[in-house]
Amino acid sequence: MKKLIFLLVALAAAAVAAVVFWRRKEATELWDSARDTASSWGETAASKAKEVADTVGEAADTAADAAKKAEDAAE
């Protein structure tokens, strides 16, 4: 009888350990997924910010050229 009780306790402990391990594994996978998603958002945001900065720079150059042409035409 003692062996049966010990076996049941051991099985229950193994089941609890398996559940804890499984949940920790799922949490780690979710965390890795969230971190990868945030990283990809950061890369996209950085590339978009660079594109916007380049576009603004080009627009400023174009406006300066147009102002120069208008000034030359006025003379």
N, C-alpha and C positions, 0 to 999 in steps of 0.2 A: 504494500500500500504506500509506503514511504517513497519507493522508487517511482510509482505512478504520479504521486503529487510532485516530486522533484521534476519529472519529465514534463508535466503540465506547466509548472512554473518556468522551466527552461524554454518551452515553446512560446509561452506568453512573453517572456523577456526578449526572445528572438523576434517575435512579431512586432513588439514595440520598437526595437532597434531598427528593424527594416522600415517601419513607417517613418521614424525620425530621419533615417538616411535618405529615404525616397523624397521626403519633403525638402530636406536640405538640398538635394540634387536639383529638384524642380526650382527652388528659390535661386540657386546659383545660375541655372540656365536662364531664368527670367531676368536676373540682374545682368548677365552677359548680353542678352538680347536688348535690354534697355540701354546699356552702355553703347552697344554697336549702333543702335538707332540714333542716340544723341550724337555720337561721333559723325555719323553720316549727315545729320542735320547741320552740324558745325561746318563740315566741309562744303556743303551746299551753300550755306549762308556766307561763308568766306569767299567762295567763288563768285557768288552773286554780288557781293559788296565790291569785289575787284572789277567786275563788269560795269557796275554803276559808276565807280570812280573813273574808269576809262572813258565811259560815255560822257560823263560830266566834263572831263578834261578835253575831249574832242569837241564838245559843244562850246566850251570856252574858247578854244582855238578858232573855231569857225566864226564865232561872234566877233572875235578880235580881228580876224581877216575881213569880215564884212564891214566892220567899223573903219578899218584902214582903207578899204575900197571906197566907202562912202565919203571919207575925208578927202581922198585923192580926187574923186569925182567932183567934189564941191569946189576944189581949187581951180 
